[in-house]
């Protein structure tokens, strides 16, 4: 049940980001659902490898380089899903930051229940 709740929260955050951040477009709920699933898989498999490979840079920036990794992965996902587009790194950075922030608040709230 928690997985479905987290998935729904990510979908809603994607739709929210698409409405308020210029340069990010999601064509509908179904595309947001697909993007949320792909984003979850990428964050589960590829992100830890990238964090490990960039560990020296990450340590020098006190973990802030992880935000860059999140933005690049968010932008990367937009390259192969039709109906989801991100027009540049700044839009990807802002979108990934808002989704990460919203997801972390949602996880704290779900953990507290």
Secondary structure, DSSP 8 states (H G I E B T S, - for coil): -HHHHHHHHHHHHHHHHHHHSTTEEE--HHHHHHHHHHHHHHHHHHHHHHHHHTHHHHHHTTTTHHHHHHHHHHHHHHTTSTTEEE-SHHHHHHHHHHHHHHHHHHHHHHHH-
